[in-house]
């Protein structure tokens, strides 16, 4: 039996590519004329990207079509090429980002996302290039807090790759899964889907040059945290808590997660949120609703810095709900607190980089 290219091309015309719902030839996926050496055939298929969900099934279908339409004795080799350059391997992601800071909490409801948002805005106000990634896949809040819920993200080509362009507001580049899902619908994803989406927001986005990349992590410890630790070399973590004992108990667990021998991410410091309540009409009064100096004592006990004690005022919540972080109001007491907090973060990060070796990506087997 004599083989020639037209036979191979005719066979490939019977294979439908799910991405376009057209056959491989109509889809322009045959990268070159099939090469033939006796009964050996080499075909190169061109896919949009290396993460194409239909890649494996399409390759198998192409091989089966050649065997079916020509002969089962044909020795088929199918190679793949990609229009978009492949994603950089782990360890080479975000080469233009200087510092990656995870903002974490042992439990929900302590204002971690509020702290992360205001830290990002305050760092930007200090003149730094800042990125903010909302890593809470199941409860994203950053689009609301920056009043960009209705923004639509798009992709652009950078160095041969299609990259998501982060939304930019208040001097902060930001991405969240909230831009890609219905805000009124629960995100019912298995862990693998969530971690895959998170990796895309990190690796397939045009973050550019950043001085600080802030990660607003979900409360507690989860697959998301493990994915972050296995994907990025995190400069250090900031733990947010309120002063009461229940929150502090969970803060200890958060600290332990990063200090664990297998993780070994430096703790940059603690933030005591809702440290005290000051009524607007009595600005000199402080009421310690959740207890006094709980985080201060924990910081002393665990030998880590207390970076800030943020007061509880209604304007923090109102500003967040309105999409205008309170740190934009530098004349307010809370705005000043967040600005001082950001300056403290710069100091501890610089000290950490001077005294400690760069963090290594965690190699934990799942």
C-alpha positions in Angstrom: 0.0 0.0 0.0 1.3 3.4 -1.0 0.6 6.4 1.3 0.5 10.0 0.2 -0.5 13.2 2.0 -4.0 13.6 0.4 -5.0 10.3 2.0 -4.0 11.6 5.5 -5.6 14.9 5.0 -8.9 13.3 3.9 -8.8 11.1 7.0 -8.3 14.2 9.2 -11.3 15.9 7.6 -13.4 13.4 9.4 -12.3 14.6 12.8 -14.3 17.4 14.5 -12.4 19.7 16.8 -14.8 20.5 19.8 -13.3 24.0 20.2 -14.6 25.2 16.8 -17.1 22.4 15.9 -15.4 22.1 12.5 -13.0 19.5 11.2 -9.3 19.7 11.8 -8.6 21.0 8.3 -11.3 23.6 8.3 -10.1 24.7 11.7 -6.6 25.3 10.3 -5.0 22.9 12.7 -2.8 21.0 10.3 0.5 22.8 10.9 2.4 21.2 7.9 2.0 18.7 5.2 2.0 15.2 6.7 5.4 13.5 6.3 5.4 9.9 5.1 8.1 7.3 5.3 6.8 4.0 4.1 4.0 3.1 6.5 5.1 5.7 9.0 3.1 8.9 9.1 4.0 12.1 11.1 1.3 14.7 11.6 1.7 18.1 13.4 -1.5 19.6 14.9 -1.7 23.2 15.9 -3.7 24.0 19.0 -4.6 27.4 20.5 -2.7 26.8 23.7 -1.0 24.0 25.7 -3.9 23.9 28.3 -6.5 23.2 25.5 -9.1 20.9 27.2 -9.7 19.1 23.9 -6.1 18.3 23.1 -5.8 14.7 24.2 -9.2 13.6 22.8 -8.5 15.3 19.5 -5.1 13.6 19.1 -6.6 10.2 19.9 -9.4 10.9 17.4 -6.9 11.9 14.7 -4.9 8.7 15.2 -8.0 6.6 15.1 -9.3 8.3 11.9 -6.1 7.5 10.1 -6.2 3.8 11.2 -9.9 3.6 10.3 -9.9 5.4 6.9 -6.5 4.1 5.7 -5.1 1.1 7.5 -4.6 -0.1 11.1 -1.0 -1.0 10.0 -0.1 2.7 9.6 2.4 3.8 12.3 1.1 7.2 13.4 3.0 9.9 15.2 1.1 13.0 16.1 3.0 16.0 17.5 1.4 19.2 18.8 2.3 22.8 18.5 0.6 25.9 20.0 -0.4 29.3 18.8 0.1 30.6 22.3 3.4 30.0 24.0 3.1 27.6 26.9 2.8 28.8 30.5 6.1 29.3 32.3 6.9 26.4 34.7 6.4 26.7 38.4 9.4 28.6 39.9 9.6 31.0 36.9 6.2 32.7 37.4 6.0 36.4 38.0 9.6 37.2 37.4 8.9 40.9 37.6 7.3 40.8 41.0 9.6 41.7 43.9 7.6 40.8 47.0 4.6 38.4 47.4 2.7 39.0 50.7 -0.1 36.7 51.8 -2.8 38.2 54.1 -4.4 35.4 56.1 -6.7 34.7 59.0 -7.4 31.6 61.0 -11.1 32.3 60.8 -13.7 34.3 58.8 -15.3 37.5 60.0 -12.1 39.2 61.3 -11.9 41.7 58.4 -9.0 40.1 56.5 -10.2 41.2 53.1 -10.7 44.7 54.4 -7.2 44.7 55.7 -5.8 43.3 52.4 -7.7 45.9 50.3 -6.6 48.8 52.4 -3.0 47.6 52.6 -2.9 47.4 48.8 -4.4 50.9 48.4 -2.1 52.4 51.1 1.0 50.9 49.4 0.0 52.4 46.1 -0.5 55.8 47.8 3.1 55.5 49.1 4.2 55.2 45.5 4.7 51.4 45.1 3.5 49.3 42.2 0.9 47.0 43.7 -1.1 44.0 42.6 -3.9 42.4 44.5 -5.2 38.8 43.9 -8.4 37.8 45.5 -7.7 34.1 46.0 -11.0 33.3 47.8 -12.5 31.3 44.9 -15.7 30.5 46.8 -16.3 33.9 48.4 -14.7 36.7 46.3 -15.1 40.1 47.8 -12.6 42.4 46.1 -14.8 43.4 43.1 -17.3 44.8 45.6 -14.7 46.5 47.7 -13.2 48.3 44.7 -16.6 49.0 43.0 -15.6 47.1 39.9 -18.3 44.3 40.0 -19.5 45.1 36.6 -16.1 45.4 34.9 -15.3 42.9 32.2 -11.8 41.6 31.9 -10.2 40.9 28.5 -7.0 39.2 27.2 -4.1 40.7 25.3 -1.1 39.1 23.6 2.1 39.5 25.4 5.3 37.7 24.1 3.2 35.2 22.1 0.8 34.4 25.0 -2.8 35.4 25.6 -2.8 37.0 29.0 -5.7 38.3 31.2 -5.4 42.1 31.8 -6.0 42.9 35.5 -8.5 45.6 36.4 -6.8 48.7 37.7 -8.3 51.1 40.3 -6.9 53.3 43.0 -3.4 52.5 41.6 -3.9 48.8 42.3 -3.9 46.0 39.6 -6.5 43.4 40.7 -8.0 40.1 39.6 -10.7 38.0 41.2 -12.7 34.9 40.2 -15.6 37.3 40.9 -15.0 38.8 37.4 -15.7 35.4 35.8 -18.8 34.1 37.7 -22.3 35.3 38.4 -22.1 37.3 41.7 -25.6 36.1 42.6 -24.8 32.4 42.2 -22.9 30.1 44.5 -19.6 28.8 43.0 -20.1 25.0 43.2 -16.7 23.7 42.2 -14.6 20.7 43.3 -11.2 21.5 44.7 -9.4 20.7 41.5 -11.4 23.2 39.5 -10.9 25.9 42.1 -7.1 25.4 42.2 -6.9 25.3 38.4 -8.8 28.6 38.2 -6.5 30.2 40.8 -3.4 29.1 38.9 -4.8 30.8 35.8 -5.3 34.1 37.6 -1.6 33.9 38.7 0.2 32.5 35.6 -2.1 33.6 32.7 -2.4 37.3 33.7 -0.3 40.3 32.7 0.8 41.5 36.1 3.9 43.2 34.8 6.4 44.9 37.2 5.2 45.0 40.8 6.8 46.0 44.1 4.2 44.2 46.1 1.8 41.4 45.1 -0.8 41.1 47.8 -2.7 37.7 48.2 -6.1 37.9 49.9 -6.3 34.3 51.0 -9.5 32.5 52.2 -10.0 32.1 56.0 -8.5 29.0 57.6 -6.3 26.4 55.9 -7.3 24.8 52.7 -6.4 23.5 49.2 -6.2 27.1 48.1 -3.4 27.8 50.6 -1.5 24.7 49.5 -1.8 25.7 45.8 -0.4 29.1 46.6 2.5 27.7 48.5 3.3 25.2 45.7 3.0 27.8 43.0 4.6 31.0 44.4 7.6 31.7 46.6 5.8 33.8 49.2 7.9 36.5 50.7 6.0 36.5 54.0 2.6 36.2 55.6 0.5 38.7 57.6 -2.0 37.2 60.0 -5.2 39.2 60.8 -7.2 38.6 63.9 -9.5 40.4 66.3 -8.6 40.6 70.0 -11.0 37.9 71.4 -9.7 34.5 72.5 -11.7 32.5 69.9 -10.2 34.4 67.0 -6.7 34.3 68.6 -6.9 30.5 68.9 -7.5 30.3 65.1 -4.8 32.9 64.5 -2.3 30.5 66.1 -3.2 27.8 63.6 -2.7 30.2 60.8 0.7 31.1 62.1 1.6 27.4 62.5 0.6 26.7 58.9 3.2 29.1 57.6 5.8 28.3 60.2 5.5 24.5 59.6 8.9 22.9 58.7 7.5 21.8 55.3 6.3 25.4 54.5 8.7 27.7 56.2 7.2 31.0 55.1 8.2 33.9 57.4 5.5 35.6 59.4 5.9 39.3 58.8 3.6 40.2 61.6 0.1 40.4 63.2 -2.7 42.9 62.6 -5.3 43.4 65.3 -8.4 44.4 63.5 -11.4 45.9 65.4 -9.0 46.6 68.2 -11.3 49.1 69.9 -14.4 51.2 69.1 -14.3 55.0 69.1 -17.7 56.8 68.6 -17.6 59.7 66.2 -19.1 62.0 68.8 -16.4 60.9 71.4 -13.2 60.7 69.4 -11.0 60.5 72.4 -12.8 57.5 73.9 -11.9 53.9 73.3 -14.2 51.0 74.1 -12.6 47.5 73.9 -15.6 45.5 72.7 -13.7 42.3 71.8 -11.1 42.5 74.6 -7.9 44.6 74.9 -4.5 43.9 73.4 -5.2 40.2 72.5 -3.0 40.3 69.4 -0.4 42.4 71.2 0.1 39.6 73.8 0.0 36.9 71.1 2.7 38.8 69.1 4.9 39.0 72.1 4.4 35.4 73.0 5.2 34.2 69.5 8.0 36.8 68.9 6.5 38.4 65.9 5.8 42.1 65.2 2.4 43.7 65.9 2.1 45.7 62.7 -1.1 47.6 63.5 -4.1 47.9 65.7 -7.0 49.0 63.5 -10.0 50.6 65.2 -13.6 49.5 64.7 -15.5 52.3 63.0 -18.7 52.2 60.9 -17.0 54.1 58.1 -14.7 51.1 57.4 -17.7 48.9 56.5 -19.5 51.7 54.7 -16.5 52.5 52.6 -15.9 48.9 51.7 -19.6 48.4 50.7 -19.4 51.6 48.6 -16.3 50.3 46.8 -14.0 53.1 48.2 -11.6 51.7 50.8 -11.2 53.8 53.9 -7.5 54.2 53.3 -8.4 56.6 50.4 -9.4 59.1 53.2 -6.0 59.8 54.6 -7.4 62.5 56.9 -9.5 59.9 58.9 -8.1 58.1 61.9 -8.6 54.7 60.3 -7.0 55.9 57.0 -4.0 57.1 59.0 -3.9 53.7 60.7 -3.8 51.8 57.4 -1.1 54.2 56.0 1.1 53.5 59.1 0.4 49.8 58.7 1.6 49.9 55.1 4.8 51.7 56.1 5.3 49.0 58.8 4.9 46.3 56.1 7.5 48.0 53.9 9.9 48.0 56.9 9.4 44.4 57.9 9.6 43.2 54.3 12.9 45.1 53.7 14.3 43.6 57.0 13.1 40.1 56.0 14.8 40.4 52.6 18.0 41.6 54.2 18.2 39.0 56.9 16.6 35.8 55.4 17.1 33.8 52.3 14.4 33.9 49.6 11.4 31.6 50.3 11.4 28.3 48.4 8.3 27.0 46.7 6.8 24.2 48.9 7.1 20.7 47.5 4.3 19.0 49.4 2.9 15.8 47.8 -0.8 15.9 47.7 
